[in-house]
């Protein structure tokens, strides 16, 4: 899958990163490196990624 910049994007890595951000925010333990990883891998803050995971989980209901 190509990204907007022409680079390769791993959809699975992106999805796992969103779920990891959700888990971290849900646990109440969000170290600085987790926030940085979320932004680097998804383009979203950990909180935004967690909200996206919540929206995706309820979309099919």
Buried (B, 14 or more C-beta within 10 A) or exposed (E): EEEEEEEEEEEEEBEEBBBBBBBBBEEEEBEEEBBEBBBEBBEBBBBBBBBBBEEEEEEEE
